[in-house]
Amino acid sequence: MEFKPLYFGDRLSMINPFGSIGVVTLWSKVEYVVGRFRQAGVDLNPASSPIAVFGTLYGNGLREMLRNLLYNPQIQVLLLCGHDRSGSREELVNFFEAGLEPVAGSLVQYRSPVPGIEVAPARIINTRRLLDDMVRPEHFPQIPRLLWLGDPQKEETIQSIRNFFASWQPQPWPELPRRQISLPEVEIAYFPSNPRAFQVVQDTPLEAWKEILYLLTRFGRRVTLKKGDRLELQHVKVVVEKPQFEAAEELQAVNLDPARLRTYQEDILKGELRPDETYHYGHRLRTYFGLDTLAACAERLKKDPQDRKSYLALWDTARDLTVQEGRPCLVSLFFRKFETKLTLSATFRTHNALDAWPLNVYGLMAIQNWVADRVGLPSGAIIVVSHSLGLDPRELDRALMVIGKRPYGVSLDPMGYFRITLDGEEILVEHRFEDVTLKEYRGKTAVSLQHQIARDEALSDLNHAIYLGRQLAKAEMALKEGRHFVQD
């Protein structure tokens, strides 16, 4: 049977389409792993190789990979050989060994591709990976053997590859029919907005992450890229006022692994580049330009805490505009002492909101703390600007699970508050901050006061604005009827 991928055929590296082995390279470049197999002496001749295909598995492609395997039941073995950065190896193994479990109380709804067939969200047992339940382990009459060969960068992995192929023989394998299962779509509504005008201000990384995911699921515009459809917002600015490492139980509740976040924080400060990586933020920051740019910024700020030249770029224009792959998404950092603390502003060219955004913010926290410690300043806010903030529509189920039920309540507007009273024949509105009156507004109608306050841009919180409108209307009615007014 010839290997015919249903999904991502343009991203798979075919060797012998009539082979019975698939190689999963996880986060490693396919061409690097192919080179290591060649170095181990593996037959990669398209006419005789036992290997059908090499392909990555970053995590998002697990649904498609499982459907490709159902459609190509001749695959007897899946060799796992790659850098397991995101835990996708564990997810694949647990899918077959542990199975799926239903997700209670899910907000996710699917649009089934098959009339009369219901689709529900399910989680791979012992992991945090959410999938639709249209493909289950029992759908595989013959489950491929999964074998972990190791990290391709390590020399012992070369020997593991040699050992496998030295003893491998094709096993008796029944002739199985192809099975084709389509991907379901998540039911979601899209609302009109200015897609370039969103700003999020929250205390913690998790609060900010949930908010941007909500904005994307509600307002994201669908665009079609070479890699597929995305929901996109442009030039989103996020301010994390108190960037601290959150409690393990809070992270795990939204499917984030504290240990992986710690590892990412360590890795982003390292200057070396693995041979199976095309770029690495730490390498661009510490080594790539022949200068440890983080150390240079720290030195500038140590000499002059008010220095405004502690700005660095990770984008190599001459290279990154011309190569086919391997361009950094994080393109610039700016360190600035502001109100006794060291703030960090980061710009991302493109940003995967679901999988990359929380990792990146935790990485930025490590960078900020590293510089702040050497300057002798406490760490302040982190500002993240994402020129293209995207979400894969196929991952809407996972995004909605992170968002959960949105809380509601009134928070203090950083621009102050308003005290409303009746003064003779007028409504008096005092704009106050910390019990100091900043400005007075007077008028006989709520409409006139609305326009005065809006002209001055005297408030910034939507809930606050709605509350103020209610109170002004109540005050106007009391003035007209000659009644006493008490502000709620």
Buried (B, 14 or more C-beta within 10 A) or exposed (E): BEBEBBBBEEEBBBBBBBBBBBBBBBBBBBEBBBBBBEEBEBBBEEEEBBBBBBBBBBBBBBBBBBBBBBBBBBBBBBBBBBBBBBBBBBBBBBBBEEBBEEBEEBEBBBEBEEEEEEBBBBBBEBBBBBBBBBBEBEBBEEBBEBBBBBBBBEEEBBEBBBEBBEEBEEEEEEEBEEBEBEBBBBEBEEEEBEBEEBEBBBBBBBBBBBBBBBBBBBBBBEEEEEEEBBBBBBBBBBBBBEBEBBEEEEBEBBBBBBEBBEEBBEBBBBBEBBEBBBBBBBBBBBBBBEEBBBBEBBBBBBEEBEBEEBBBBBBBEEEBEEEEEEBBBBBBBBBBBEEEBBBBBBBBBBBBBBBBBBBBBBBBBBBBBBBBEBBEBEBBBBBBBBBBBBBBBBBBBBBBBBBEEEEEEEEEBEBBBBBBEBEEEBBBBBBBEEEEEEEEBBBEBBEBBBEBBEEEEBBEBEEBBEBBBEBBBBBBEBBEEEEEBEEE
